[in-house]
Every structure is written in structure tokens, then in C-alpha cells.
Amino acid sequence: MSDAHYDGRAMPSAKPMTASGTRTAPTKPTKPKKAAPKKRPKKPADPAKQWASYLRRYRPGLQAYVLEGLTRQYGEQTWEARLDPTSELILTILTQNTADTNAEKAYEALRAAYPSDRAPEEHRPGIGWGGAGLSTAAPPDWTAVENAPLPQLIDVIRPGGLGPQKAPRLQATLRHIREQRGDYSLAFLGDMPALEARDWLTQIDGIGKKTASIVLAFCFGMPVMAVDRHVERVSKRIGLIPPKVTADQAHDLFLGILEPDEMYAAHVLLIHHGRALCHAQNPEHDLCPIRDRCRMVNPKAP
């Protein structure tokens, strides 16, 4: 038998043999199954957008009606810068859980006890403020306030109420600003987006969305809404915000239902309306300019 000539081409492979000696067809390799595409987790619904959608559908034009009615009653509200941002922050801390008139006493006491050589500041509070307004004078020396012996600082601000709680909070706030920024100035916040600036302030212990929003709205005209007890009460009675929402949640709901250029006026008008007519006890419905759409007056108001 002669040798087979190999011409360089691949030889066909022999079929595998079974146990009985017959040849079987070669098995085709199985293709790996494609993994099912992973489902992307759904983004949680934005409560502010949901609530704004509800109002548009079931109570159309409510926000405009409220702002127009309150503006007719109390006048047009135009923004103007109120105080230096650090002064505004300290003053706002002093207002926590006390009347604005008491906060004025405590701030004036800080000026007297820790005077600075800075230029005088003018307080133009407008109708949203519940006191008489501060005198025109230099702000306190913030370095002296931060480094004051704590018992001394407590005594200085005692006329404003809650001195033992607020004195260490003032010093911790000033310390945080200095350590983060190198001085006590908050002017840099004016260059930040509103919600980033609010987040920066709320990193400070004891500073919530309300205090941060007051500073940003009154000092920089930023489109944030400060919700205090008056704003919360009036808004829930009207139905601008749901009855069970917290004040903290309400800050973000307002971002969905108000235009940026409406927020300053809305805060000032609602807080003043809460003091003037929509009292916690015995609200004066007969004098209210928005009673026809208030859910406290009529639970089925449009």
C-alpha cells in the first residue's frame, strides 16, 4: 500500500465511534445564552413635582390667586438686601423659638458687649419681620463673640431668651464658618446655586432649611422658600401644602409650586398674613382676602 500524499490542506476529521462501532455526527457547540438585560431601578418620584401636578389638576390657579389676594391686602413686596449674611445668620439663630422683638434685644446686646470697628449696618426688615427693627450700628466683633467665655455670652444674650442653648450654638456656628473659610464672611454663598448654598449652611449644627433659606432669600434674593410656623399654618389652611407634610418637607414642595421670582413675596406675605389675620387661634375669616378658596373656611373650596 502506497503512502498517501499530503498536499498541505487540513484533513477531514474522523467521525467519533459509538460503542457499537457506528459513527455519529459531530455535536455542534452550543452558544451561550445572552443574559437578560438588567432592569434599571425606577427613579423615586419627586414629591414637589407630584404636588405641583395635583394642584394644577384639582385647584388650578391657586398659587396666583393667593399671591394676588395677599398683595392687594398688604401691598407689593420688592426684594432688597437686609443685612450682611453673617449678621443675618446670627440674628436668625437668635429668633429661633422666640419672638423677633426678643431676638432684637439679644442682637443689640451683642453689639454693645462686643463692638467692632466695621461700617454700620442698616436693618430694613419689611412686613415679614415681627419686631421694630434693629438700630443702625456696626455689627458685633465676631472673633470676640466666638472666643467669649461661655457664661459671659449666655448673660449677654439672656434678654433674648434661651441663652444657655443659643450661646454655644452661636460660637459653634462662627467657629465652623472660620474653620471652613478662614474668616467669618458668607459672601461666597452668593456665587453658589441656591440649593448648594442651602446645603452648605445646613451642614452647620443647629441650622435647618428655614434658617438657611432666610439668609439666602433676604441677603442674596435666592429662589428658596423659608417655612416658619406662620407660613406653615396659613399654607395648610389654604391647601397650598398637604395637611400632614412637615415644615422641613414643605420647603421643597414650595420649590415645585412657586416660580423663582414669587418665593420672596410668598414668604413675606404669608408670614405677615399669619400675624395679621390668620392667627393660630380665632382667625379673622371675614377680613381675609383669600377666604373664598381657603379650605379652612370651606373644606370643598376650589
Wavefront OBJ file of the C-alpha trace (Angstrom):
o trace
v 0.000 0.000 0.000
v 1.491 3.346 -1.069
v 1.832 6.288 1.250
v -0.897 8.974 0.921
v 0.288 12.273 -0.466
v -0.338 15.254 1.909
v -0.859 18.471 -0.033
v -0.935 20.821 2.960
v -4.710 21.044 3.272
v -6.429 20.114 6.533
v -7.548 16.530 6.649
v -11.210 15.931 7.401
v -11.688 14.817 10.969
v -12.990 11.348 11.521
v -16.452 10.953 12.993
v -16.402 9.680 16.547
v -17.260 5.995 17.060
v -20.045 4.731 19.288
v -19.655 1.694 21.496
v -21.290 -0.458 18.756
v -18.806 0.708 16.173
v -21.059 3.073 14.209
v -20.026 6.611 13.545
v -22.030 9.579 14.975
v -22.412 13.109 13.627
v -20.236 15.620 15.458
v -22.116 17.764 18.001
v -22.380 21.480 17.335
v -21.079 23.725 20.125
v -23.922 25.408 21.973
v -23.966 29.187 22.012
v -24.000 30.748 25.492
v -27.348 32.301 26.311
v -27.398 36.060 26.487
v -28.013 37.356 29.973
v -31.307 39.168 30.332
v -30.755 42.922 30.469
v -30.840 44.254 33.981
v -33.834 46.422 34.761
v -32.845 49.890 35.771
v -34.271 50.864 39.140
v -37.018 53.429 38.811
v -36.137 56.893 39.984
v -38.247 57.808 43.002
v -40.961 60.284 42.189
v -40.226 63.912 43.032
v -42.744 64.934 45.745
v -42.556 68.596 44.688
v -43.461 67.767 41.087
v -46.208 65.399 42.206
v -47.800 68.012 44.461
v -47.484 70.734 41.832
v -49.210 68.422 39.349
v -52.015 67.763 41.840
v -52.622 71.481 42.370
v -52.634 72.201 38.626
v -55.204 69.472 38.082
v -57.539 69.900 41.018
v -57.016 73.509 42.184
v -55.793 75.401 39.122
v -54.514 78.912 39.640
v -54.477 78.638 43.449
v -50.959 79.997 43.918
v -51.623 83.043 41.733
v -54.956 83.668 43.479
v -53.313 83.614 46.921
v -50.425 85.900 45.955
v -52.706 88.361 44.168
v -55.140 88.491 47.093
v -52.419 89.000 49.693
v -50.688 91.617 47.535
v -53.937 93.597 47.282
v -54.261 93.415 51.070
v -50.669 94.193 52.120
v -49.017 95.792 49.111
v -46.389 94.859 46.547
v -43.278 93.258 48.042
v -39.932 94.121 46.465
v -36.711 92.418 47.485
v -33.779 94.397 48.846
v -30.754 93.143 50.753
v -31.387 93.271 54.507
v -28.173 92.679 56.476
v -24.693 91.294 55.981
v -25.146 87.491 55.591
v -23.259 86.645 58.802
v -25.294 89.193 60.764
v -28.481 87.797 59.236
v -27.500 84.255 60.188
v -26.731 85.179 63.812
v -29.914 87.242 64.097
v -31.958 84.363 62.657
v -30.460 81.918 65.162
v -31.497 84.334 67.900
v -35.096 84.286 66.586
v -35.369 80.502 66.921
v -38.212 79.615 69.328
v -38.693 83.204 70.425
v -40.292 86.424 69.214
v -38.441 88.710 66.800
v -38.572 91.500 69.397
v -36.592 89.302 71.805
v -34.057 88.486 69.110
v -33.577 92.210 68.542
v -32.730 92.682 72.225
v -30.166 89.878 72.138
v -28.521 91.151 68.934
v -28.323 94.711 70.239
v -26.728 93.303 73.413
v -24.104 91.523 71.288
v -23.290 94.810 69.548
v -22.875 96.575 72.895
v -20.816 93.832 74.576
v -18.558 93.023 71.589
v -18.302 96.217 69.483
v -16.464 96.236 66.183
v -14.989 98.991 64.049
v -16.837 97.891 60.931
v -19.211 100.123 58.994
v -22.718 100.489 60.433
v -25.349 98.125 59.048
v -28.913 99.184 58.335
v -31.750 96.769 59.071
v -34.643 97.092 56.602
v -36.869 94.223 57.709
v -40.115 94.874 55.858
v -43.526 93.466 56.805
v -42.199 89.923 57.235
v -40.343 90.911 60.410
v -42.194 90.794 63.703
v -40.207 93.396 65.613
v -39.460 97.103 65.369
v -36.174 96.578 63.516
v -32.584 96.958 64.649
v -30.880 100.283 65.126
v -28.274 101.348 62.593
v -24.930 100.360 64.110
v -21.816 98.295 63.474
v -22.190 94.522 63.665
v -20.617 92.694 66.603
v -16.965 91.666 66.559
v -17.405 88.019 65.547
v -13.948 86.998 66.785
v -14.820 88.350 70.242
v -18.186 86.571 70.190
v -16.617 83.242 69.208
v -13.916 83.484 71.884
v -16.015 84.942 74.685
v -16.246 82.905 77.922
v -19.445 80.913 77.545
v -21.043 82.055 80.853
v -20.428 85.660 79.825
v -22.009 85.170 76.384
v -25.031 83.461 77.947
v -25.572 86.502 80.181
v -25.197 88.910 77.255
v -27.913 87.298 75.137
v -30.156 86.277 78.054
v -32.683 89.081 77.301
v -33.491 87.278 74.068
v -34.386 84.025 75.809
v -32.814 80.549 75.714
v -29.309 81.922 76.337
v -27.822 78.604 77.565
v -28.939 76.889 74.346
v -28.169 79.649 71.865
v -24.798 80.895 73.150
v -22.907 77.668 72.375
v -24.761 77.450 69.049
v -23.593 80.940 68.088
v -19.995 80.104 68.916
v -20.107 76.745 67.095
v -21.584 78.441 64.020
v -18.918 81.153 63.924
v -16.201 78.559 64.511
v -17.480 76.406 61.635
v -17.505 79.335 59.219
v -13.995 80.439 60.225
v -12.545 76.937 60.025
v -14.095 76.291 56.615
v -13.469 79.707 55.072
v -10.643 81.367 57.031
v -12.837 84.276 58.159
v -16.464 84.952 59.099
v -17.711 86.159 55.725
v -20.575 84.335 53.993
v -20.449 86.498 50.872
v -19.212 83.498 48.846
v -22.666 81.907 49.115
v -23.955 84.484 46.645
v -21.910 82.822 43.890
v -23.350 79.340 44.511
v -26.540 77.750 43.146
v -29.346 78.236 45.662
v -29.722 74.626 46.799
v -25.953 74.109 47.048
v -25.730 77.222 49.215
v -28.586 75.912 51.372
v -26.795 72.570 51.743
v -23.591 74.348 52.804
v -25.394 76.212 55.566
v -27.373 73.216 56.805
v -24.128 71.324 57.404
v -23.714 73.557 60.460
v -25.219 72.025 63.595
v -28.473 73.724 64.520
v -29.001 75.315 61.087
v -32.018 73.900 59.295
v -33.651 74.696 55.975
v -35.690 77.546 57.444
v -32.708 79.458 58.868
v -30.603 78.801 55.766
v -33.413 79.873 53.434
v -33.965 83.138 55.331
v -30.292 84.061 54.951
v -30.214 83.188 51.249
v -33.522 84.841 50.399
v -33.028 88.081 52.321
v -29.312 88.583 51.694
v -28.976 87.339 48.106
v -32.521 87.199 46.731
v -32.155 83.483 46.024
v -35.239 81.471 44.957
v -35.718 79.482 48.155
v -38.762 79.442 50.425
v -38.429 79.770 54.196
v -41.270 77.987 56.007
v -41.777 79.136 59.577
v -44.767 78.359 61.822
v -46.872 81.172 60.336
v -46.172 80.185 56.725
v -46.826 76.532 57.533
v -50.113 77.218 59.334
v -51.526 79.568 56.688
v -50.440 77.361 53.791
v -52.024 74.245 55.255
v -55.286 76.051 55.964
v -55.494 77.281 52.379
v -54.363 73.958 50.959
v -51.169 75.194 49.324
v -49.370 72.290 51.012
v -50.796 68.972 52.270
v -52.082 68.913 55.868
v -49.676 66.226 57.094
v -46.470 67.401 55.458
v -43.692 68.537 57.817
v -42.247 72.034 57.712
v -38.953 70.548 56.520
v -40.697 68.824 53.595
v -42.712 71.948 52.840
v -39.535 73.870 51.966
v -39.050 71.635 48.935
v -42.737 71.411 47.979
v -42.812 75.183 47.567
v -39.926 74.930 45.095
v -42.301 72.991 42.839
v -45.398 75.165 43.146
v -43.901 78.673 43.037
v -41.927 80.407 40.325
v -38.443 81.545 41.413
v -39.459 85.206 41.343
v -42.516 84.515 43.534
v -40.760 82.998 46.533
v -39.627 86.133 48.339
v -43.076 87.749 48.104
v -44.801 84.494 49.044
v -42.747 84.146 52.226
v -43.206 87.765 53.300
v -46.932 87.851 52.513
v -47.782 84.507 54.099
v -45.861 85.215 57.293
v -47.442 88.655 57.621
v -50.928 87.261 56.905
v -50.378 84.714 59.681
v -49.601 87.509 62.137
v -52.236 89.978 60.934
v -55.369 87.877 60.268
v -54.794 84.139 60.070
v -53.972 83.759 63.773
v -53.338 80.372 65.356
v -56.478 80.989 67.435
v -59.581 82.809 66.162
v -58.527 83.664 62.611
v -60.412 86.638 61.163
v -62.127 84.988 58.201
v -64.389 87.948 57.458
v -61.391 90.173 56.709
v -59.383 87.545 54.803
v -58.838 88.400 51.118
v -58.482 84.728 50.127
v -61.304 83.177 52.154
v -63.211 82.060 49.010
v -60.504 79.496 48.221
v -59.433 78.621 51.760
v -60.028 75.015 52.790
v -60.348 76.037 56.447
v -63.336 78.256 55.583
v -64.756 75.761 53.107
v -63.311 72.206 53.005
v -64.538 71.923 49.391
v -63.143 75.267 48.240
v -61.926 75.127 44.630
l 1 2 3 4 5 6 7 8 9 10 11 12 13 14 15 16 17 18 19 20 21 22 23 24 25 26 27 28 29 30 31 32 33 34 35 36 37 38 39 40 41 42 43 44 45 46 47 48 49 50 51 52 53 54 55 56 57 58 59 60 61 62 63 64 65 66 67 68 69 70 71 72 73 74 75 76 77 78 79 80 81 82 83 84 85 86 87 88 89 90 91 92 93 94 95 96 97 98 99 100 101 102 103 104 105 106 107 108 109 110 111 112 113 114 115 116 117 118 119 120 121 122 123 124 125 126 127 128 129 130 131 132 133 134 135 136 137 138 139 140 141 142 143 144 145 146 147 148 149 150 151 152 153 154 155 156 157 158 159 160 161 162 163 164 165 166 167 168 169 170 171 172 173 174 175 176 177 178 179 180 181 182 183 184 185 186 187 188 189 190 191 192 193 194 195 196 197 198 199 200 201 202 203 204 205 206 207 208 209 210 211 212 213 214 215 216 217 218 219 220 221 222 223 224 225 226 227 228 229 230 231 232 233 234 235 236 237 238 239 240 241 242 243 244 245 246 247 248 249 250 251 252 253 254 255 256 257 258 259 260 261 262 263 264 265 266 267 268 269 270 271 272 273 274 275 276 277 278 279 280 281 282 283 284 285 286 287 288 289 290 291 292 293 294 295 296 297 298 299 300 301 302
